[in-house]
Amino acid sequence: MSCKRLPETTAYVRITVQSWQLGKIEGEVRAGEYDWQFQWCFKQGKLFLQPSLGRALIQEPLSRFLEKSDYKLEPGGDYAFTIRAEL
């Protein structure tokens, strides 16, 4: 029995706004040929992404990345994480 590995895509994240008082982080994410703007309202646990094209591909992996890394993220910072899917 062979295990077929899922393709991997690197997602690049840039943080543009961080406000602990308002409970939000905003930024841009790019993966494959897609680009999105996001707003993560971490006090409510909600992630908003625009545009809607390809949103289903990035929403869950980006949410996991933000939850895991939120205290390390800074405005102007560039970050990357791997998505196990082909975009």
C-alpha positions in Angstrom: 0.0 0.0 0.0 1.5 3.3 -1.0 0.8 6.7 0.6 0.4 9.4 -1.9 1.7 12.7 -0.6 -0.5 15.8 -1.1 1.1 18.6 -3.0 2.4 21.5 -1.0 2.0 25.2 -1.6 3.6 28.0 0.4 1.4 30.8 1.6 3.0 34.2 2.2 1.4 36.5 4.9 2.0 40.2 5.5 0.6 41.8 8.6 -0.6 45.4 8.0 -2.6 46.2 11.1 -2.5 44.8 14.6 -4.7 46.0 17.4 -4.9 44.1 20.7 -7.3 46.7 22.1 -9.8 46.1 19.1 -8.9 42.4 19.0 -8.0 42.3 15.4 -5.1 41.6 13.0 -5.3 42.6 9.3 -3.1 41.7 6.4 -2.6 40.1 3.0 -2.1 36.5 2.1 -0.8 35.1 -1.2 -0.7 31.5 -2.3 -0.2 30.1 -5.8 -1.9 32.6 -8.1 -4.3 33.9 -5.5 -4.2 37.0 -3.4 -6.5 37.9 -0.5 -7.0 40.6 2.1 -7.9 39.3 5.6 -9.2 40.6 8.9 -9.0 38.3 11.9 -11.2 39.3 14.8 -9.5 37.0 17.4 -11.8 38.0 20.3 -14.8 36.7 18.3 -12.8 33.9 16.6 -13.8 35.2 13.1 -11.7 35.4 10.0 -12.9 37.5 7.0 -11.3 37.1 3.6 -11.7 39.1 0.4 -12.2 38.4 -2.5 -14.3 35.3 -2.3 -12.5 33.6 -5.2 -10.5 30.7 -3.8 -11.4 31.6 -0.2 -12.3 28.0 0.7 -8.8 26.9 -0.1 -7.1 29.2 2.3 -9.6 29.9 5.1 -8.8 26.9 7.3 -5.0 26.8 6.9 -4.8 30.6 7.4 -7.0 30.4 10.5 -4.8 27.7 12.0 -1.6 29.7 11.2 -3.0 32.9 12.8 -4.2 31.1 16.0 -0.8 29.4 16.4 1.3 32.5 15.7 -0.9 35.5 16.8 1.4 36.7 19.6 4.5 36.5 17.3 2.9 38.5 14.4 3.9 42.2 14.0 2.7 44.9 11.6 5.0 45.1 8.6 6.2 41.5 9.2 6.3 38.9 6.5 5.6 35.3 7.3 5.0 32.0 5.5 3.4 28.7 6.1 2.8 25.5 4.1 -0.6 24.4 2.8 -0.9 20.7 1.9 -2.9 21.3 -1.2 -2.4 22.4 -4.8 -3.7 25.9 -5.4 
